[in-house]
Amino acid sequence: MSWNRASIPTLAVLLSLLAFAPHVFAQQPVGLSVQKSVDKRVLLAVPTLATVPGQEALGSQMAEVIANDLSFSGLFRILPPTQYPAGFTGLTSDPKQINFQLWQGTPALYLVYGYVSAEQGNIVAQCFLFDIRAANYVVGKKLTSTQDAWRLVAHEFSDEVVKFIDGTPGVATSRICFSGGEPRKKEIYVADYDGANLRQVTKHGSVSILPAFSPDGNKIAYVSYKDRYQYIYVVELATGKSTPLSREVGMNSAPVWHPNGRQLALVLSKDANSEIYMVNSDGTGKRRLTNDKSVDSSPAFSPDGSQIAFVSDRGGKPQIYAMDSSGGNVRRLSTQPGKFYDPVWSPDGKSIAYVLENSEGFEIWMMGADGSSPKQLTSSPGGNENPTWSADSRHVMFASTRTGRSQLWTATISSGENRAVPGITVGAQGPDWGPRR
């Protein structure tokens, strides 16, 4: 399907064609190679979305969220409004009125178009990505939500735009969980990936740390001292109900979900020293995986669940090792001088992010899943810890004290850019980046 400006139908006809959109979307993604050079990013315009009367502020807010999402992806640059064509007065409810000749006078390659209306108390957003040079649409979504879920609508469209350009959806619909609060009173929180919609999950009035999303994003395993001792619990996000997972004598720590969602790996010291165990998601069937006189900790599953990366000081200092999920075939991965902590496998299975402590402090690094090609992701004063990957393997989130207080930051793999996650002021630590919604 290819449209020129003269043949763009009315919005009603345009939406009726969305049923055939998969044929349009199925075309090969634009050949984009993401490099450190910013001029490789795609330039697009995101004007304020058109709306029904009285919803103008919402149109502006949704455009801002979409622009932030696309900029964050590392694949796009956003055309500043000062570079919009002189004759542009704003989007209208009719895409037929888009003057592509006008936009072709700008350096932008794509134009985000949107119209927001209301139906039965809900908002309806009709969003499209237009190829300015070809004067046709390449991505289209009609999305309906309640008034308070408009941000998710914007995020969903952003992820579709990223998918068109790169072949893999973005992570704008994902959420993060983390521990926040004062040193002696920490609770588990959930927020959108960009810090919006912050919500406190636990209210134990104690210290709750190290949260980990289940693969479906509906539950969080975490460590808490709410019953005086260090136990592991699982909370259902829909109900807030928290149930014990492991209450062994000694340490119960570092829960991480198997990709199948039916098991977890965790660290227990019930047999004197710190060892890694597997357990069913209902707390039954504990099975020991490591058996060494050293300290074994920080398990992390590979995306297919067949491997576990972990930290052990069996060689004298904390280093990163990997083993089969059955506990066999243990081999060392880390090779740099220093001490290693917090390994986490990327969702695409190609890399492992980790913390390296050396003379420069605590920094976030990544390496190949086989231990090759180490690459530094942070270089800042203060500590950097607890890395966690985005679902598209393009970003790593972590906690940092570079500003004097623990905050959440992200590092974009392609550019190395570090960004603070906005809107979170609760002394955030130990983040976990959840799946797309």
C-alpha positions in Angstrom: 0.0 0.0 0.0 1.5 3.4 -1.0 -0.3 6.7 -0.7 0.6 10.1 -2.1 -0.6 13.3 -0.6 -3.5 13.7 -3.0 -4.8 10.2 -2.2 -4.8 10.3 1.6 -8.4 9.5 2.7 -10.3 10.9 5.6 -9.5 9.6 9.1 -12.4 7.2 9.1 -11.2 5.5 5.9 -7.6 5.6 7.2 -8.7 3.7 10.4 -10.7 1.2 8.4 -7.4 0.3 6.6 -5.7 -0.5 9.8 -7.0 -4.1 9.5 -4.6 -4.4 6.7 -1.8 -2.7 8.5 0.2 -5.9 9.2 0.9 -6.1 5.4 2.4 -2.6 5.7 4.2 -3.3 8.9 5.6 -6.5 7.5 7.9 -4.6 5.2 11.6 -4.8 6.0 12.7 -2.4 8.7 14.7 0.6 7.7 18.3 -0.4 7.4 19.6 1.4 10.5 22.9 0.7 12.1 23.1 2.2 15.6 26.6 3.6 16.2 28.0 6.0 18.7 27.8 8.9 16.2 24.6 10.8 16.8 24.1 11.4 13.1 23.1 7.8 12.7 19.9 8.4 14.6 16.7 8.9 12.7 15.3 12.5 12.8 11.6 12.8 13.3 9.0 15.4 14.3 6.5 14.9 17.2 4.1 17.8 17.2 1.3 18.2 19.8 -1.4 15.7 18.9 -4.7 16.9 17.7 -7.6 16.5 20.1 -11.3 17.2 20.6 -12.0 20.5 22.2 -11.0 20.6 25.9 -8.3 17.9 25.6 -5.5 20.1 24.2 -3.3 19.6 27.3 -3.6 15.8 26.8 -2.4 16.1 23.2 0.6 18.0 24.4 1.4 15.6 27.2 1.1 12.5 25.0 3.4 14.1 22.4 5.9 14.8 25.1 5.8 11.2 26.3 6.2 9.8 22.8 9.1 12.1 22.1 10.8 11.2 25.3 10.3 7.5 24.6 11.8 7.7 21.1 14.7 9.8 22.3 15.4 7.4 25.1 15.5 4.4 22.7 18.8 5.7 21.3 17.5 5.4 17.7 16.0 8.8 17.2 16.6 12.5 17.3 13.6 14.7 17.8 13.2 17.7 15.5 13.0 20.9 17.7 9.7 22.9 17.2 11.8 25.8 16.2 12.7 23.9 13.0 9.0 23.1 12.1 8.0 24.5 8.7 7.0 28.2 8.8 3.5 27.4 7.5 2.7 24.7 10.1 -0.1 25.7 12.5 -0.7 22.3 14.2 -2.1 18.9 13.5 -5.8 18.6 12.8 -8.4 15.7 13.1 -8.0 15.0 9.4 -4.6 13.5 8.2 -5.6 14.5 4.7 -4.6 18.0 5.7 -1.0 17.2 6.3 1.1 19.2 3.9 4.0 16.9 3.1 5.6 19.4 0.8 5.9 21.7 3.7 7.5 19.1 5.9 9.8 18.0 3.1 11.5 21.3 3.6 12.8 20.2 7.0 15.5 17.6 7.7 13.0 15.3 9.4 12.4 11.9 7.8 9.3 11.0 9.7 6.3 12.7 11.3 4.3 11.5 14.2 0.6 12.2 13.7 -2.1 11.7 16.4 -5.7 12.5 17.1 -7.2 12.0 20.6 -10.9 11.8 21.1 -13.3 10.4 23.7 -15.7 7.5 23.5 -17.9 6.4 26.4 -15.7 8.0 29.0 -12.5 6.5 27.6 -9.9 8.2 25.5 -9.2 7.0 21.9 -5.9 7.8 20.4 -5.3 7.3 16.7 -1.6 7.5 16.1 0.4 7.1 12.9 4.0 7.5 11.8 4.3 9.1 8.3 7.3 8.8 6.0 7.6 12.4 5.0 9.5 11.8 1.7 7.1 9.1 0.6 4.0 10.8 2.0 2.5 7.6 3.3 2.0 6.0 6.7 4.2 3.2 7.9 3.0 2.6 11.4 -0.6 3.0 12.6 -2.3 2.2 15.9 -5.8 2.9 17.3 -5.6 2.6 21.1 -8.3 2.9 23.7 -7.8 3.4 27.4 -9.3 4.9 30.5 -8.5 8.6 31.2 -5.8 7.7 33.7 -4.0 5.3 31.5 -3.1 7.7 28.7 0.6 7.3 29.3 0.4 3.6 28.5 -1.3 4.5 25.2 1.6 6.8 24.3 4.2 4.2 25.3 2.5 1.5 23.2 2.7 3.6 20.1 6.3 4.5 20.8 7.2 0.8 21.0 5.6 0.2 17.6 7.7 3.0 16.1 10.9 1.5 17.5 9.9 -1.9 16.1 9.4 -0.4 12.6 12.8 1.2 12.6 14.8 -1.6 14.3 12.8 -4.7 14.1 12.5 -5.1 17.9 9.8 -3.3 20.0 11.0 -0.7 22.4 10.6 -0.9 26.2 8.4 2.1 26.9 5.6 -0.1 28.2 7.9 -1.8 30.7 8.0 -1.1 34.5 10.7 -1.1 37.0 10.7 -2.2 40.7 13.2 -1.2 43.3 13.7 -0.7 47.1 13.3 2.9 48.4 13.2 4.8 51.6 15.5 5.5 54.5 18.3 3.1 55.6 16.3 1.5 58.4 12.9 1.6 56.6 12.8 0.5 53.0 9.8 -0.6 51.0 9.3 -2.1 47.5 8.1 0.3 44.8 7.0 0.0 41.2 7.1 2.7 38.5 7.0 3.0 34.7 10.4 2.8 33.1 10.6 6.6 32.9 9.8 7.1 36.6 6.1 8.0 36.2 3.2 6.3 38.0 5.3 5.6 41.1 3.5 3.2 43.5 4.5 1.8 46.9 3.9 -2.0 46.9 4.9 -3.1 50.4 4.0 -1.4 53.7 6.0 -3.5 56.1 7.6 -0.7 58.1 10.9 -2.6 58.0 13.7 -3.2 55.5 12.6 -4.8 52.2 15.2 -5.0 49.4 16.3 -6.9 46.3 13.0 -7.1 44.4 12.8 -9.3 41.2 9.9 -9.3 38.7 8.4 -12.6 37.7 8.6 -13.2 33.9 5.0 -12.1 33.4 5.4 -9.0 35.5 2.6 -9.9 37.8 4.6 -10.8 40.9 7.7 -9.6 42.7 10.0 -11.7 44.8 12.0 -9.8 47.5 13.9 -10.0 50.7 12.5 -8.5 53.9 13.2 -8.3 57.6 9.5 -7.7 58.4 9.4 -10.8 60.6 12.7 -9.9 62.3 14.8 -12.2 60.2 15.9 -12.1 56.6 13.3 -14.0 54.7 12.2 -14.1 51.0 8.6 -13.2 50.1 6.5 -13.0 46.9 3.9 -10.2 46.5 1.1 -10.2 43.9 0.9 -6.8 42.4 -2.8 -7.0 41.6 -3.8 -7.7 45.2 -0.8 -6.7 47.3 -0.9 -10.1 49.0 2.6 -11.2 50.2 3.5 -14.8 51.0 6.7 -16.3 52.3 8.9 -18.2 49.8 11.9 -19.1 52.0 12.2 -18.9 55.7 15.3 -21.0 56.4 17.7 -20.5 59.3 20.4 -18.0 58.4 20.6 -16.1 55.1 17.7 -16.1 52.6 18.7 -13.7 49.8 19.0 -12.8 46.1 15.9 -14.3 44.6 15.7 -14.4 40.8 13.1 -16.0 38.7 13.7 -18.8 36.2 12.3 -17.7 32.7 9.6 -20.4 33.0 8.1 -18.5 36.0 7.7 -21.8 38.0 11.1 -21.8 39.8 13.5 -19.3 41.4 17.2 -19.4 42.2 18.2 -18.0 45.6 21.0 -17.9 48.1 20.7 -19.7 51.4 23.2 -20.3 54.3 21.3 -23.0 56.1 24.2 -25.4 55.5 26.8 -23.1 57.1 28.1 -21.2 54.1 26.4 -19.2 51.3 25.2 -21.5 48.5 22.8 -21.2 45.5 19.6 -23.2 45.5 16.7 -23.8 43.2 13.1 -23.7 44.6 9.6 -24.0 43.2 7.6 -20.8 43.1 5.4 -22.1 46.0 8.5 -22.6 48.2 8.7 -26.3 47.8 11.4 -28.5 46.4 14.6 -26.7 47.4 17.6 -28.1 45.6 21.2 -27.2 46.2 23.2 -26.2 43.0 26.6 -25.2 44.4 28.7 -27.1 46.8 31.9 -25.3 47.7 33.5 -24.0 50.8 33.6 -20.5 49.4 30.8 -17.9 49.2 28.5 -18.4 46.2 25.9 -15.6 45.6 24.1 -13.4 43.1 22.6 -16.0 40.7 21.3 -14.8 37.3 19.6 -17.0 34.7 20.4 -16.9 31.0 17.3 -16.1 28.9 16.6 -19.7 28.0 17.1 -20.8 31.6 19.8 -23.3 30.8 22.7 -21.4 32.5 23.2 -19.5 35.7 25.8 -16.8 36.1 26.9 -16.2 39.7 29.6 -14.7 42.0 32.0 -16.8 43.9 35.3 -16.1 45.8 36.5 -19.7 45.3 39.5 -18.3 43.5 40.3 -15.9 46.3 38.4 -12.8 45.2 34.8 -12.4 44.0 34.7 -13.4 40.4 31.9 -14.2 37.9 31.3 -17.8 37.1 28.7 -19.7 35.0 27.2 -23.1 35.4 24.4 -25.2 33.9 21.1 -24.7 35.7 21.5 -28.2 37.1 24.7 -27.1 38.9 27.3 -28.7 36.7 29.9 -27.4 34.2 31.1 -24.6 36.4 33.6 -22.2 34.6 35.0 -18.8 35.3 33.9 -15.9 33.0 35.6 -12.8 34.4 39.2 -12.1 33.6 39.9 -8.4 34.6 41.7 -7.5 37.7 39.4 -6.4 40.6 36.3 -7.8 42.4 33.1 -8.6 40.6 29.5 -8.4 41.8 25.9 -8.5 40.5 26.0 -10.3 37.2 22.9 -10.2 35.1 22.3 -11.8 31.7 20.9 -9.6 28.8 17.6 -10.8 27.4 19.1 -11.5 24.0 21.6 -13.8 25.7 24.7 -12.1 24.2 26.0 -10.2 27.1 26.4 -10.0 30.9 26.4 -6.8 32.8 28.1 -6.6 36.2 29.8 -4.4 38.8 33.6 -4.2 38.9 35.3 -2.9 41.9 38.9 -1.7 41.3 41.0 1.3 42.1 38.5 3.6 40.3 35.6 2.5 42.5 32.5 0.6 41.7 31.5 0.8 38.0 29.0 -0.9 35.7 30.6 -3.0 33.0 29.4 -5.5 30.4 31.0 -8.4 28.6 30.2 -11.1 26.2 28.3 -14.1 27.6 31.5 -16.1 27.3 33.5 -13.4 29.2 35.0 -11.7 26.2 35.1 -8.0 25.2 34.6 -6.2 28.5 33.2 -2.7 28.0 32.8 0.0 30.7 29.3 1.6 30.9 29.8 4.1 33.8 32.6 6.3 34.9 31.5 8.5 37.8 32.2 9.4 41.4 30.3 7.4 43.9 29.2 3.8 43.7 27.3 2.2 40.9 25.6 -1.1 41.5 22.7 -3.5 40.8 22.6 -3.5 37.0 19.5 -4.7 35.3 18.7 -5.0 31.5 15.9 -3.6 29.5 13.8 -6.1 27.6 15.4 -5.1 24.3 18.9 -5.4 25.6 19.6 -1.8 24.5 19.9 -0.3 28.0 21.1 -1.1 31.5 19.6 0.5 34.6 21.5 0.7 37.9 21.6 2.5 41.2 24.2 5.2 41.7 25.3 7.6 44.4 27.1 9.9 42.0 24.9 12.8 43.2 25.3 12.1 46.9 22.2 10.0 47.3 21.2 6.7 45.7 19.3 7.2 42.5 18.4 5.1 39.5 20.2 5.7 36.2 20.3 4.1 32.8 23.2 3.6 30.4 22.4 3.2 26.7 24.6 0.5 25.2 25.0 2.1 21.7 26.1 5.5 22.9 27.2 5.1 26.5 25.0 7.9 27.5 24.0 7.9 31.2 20.6 9.3 32.2 19.0 9.7 35.6 15.5 8.2 35.9 13.3 11.3 36.7 10.6 11.6 39.3 12.0 9.1 41.9 13.1 10.7 45.1 12.9 7.9 47.6 16.6 6.9 47.7 16.1 4.1 45.2 18.3 1.0 45.3 18.4 -2.5 43.8 16.3 -2.0 40.6 14.9 -4.7 38.5 13.6 -3.9 35.0 10.4 -5.8 34.2 9.0 -7.2 30.9 6.9 -5.2 28.4 3.2 -5.0 29.1 
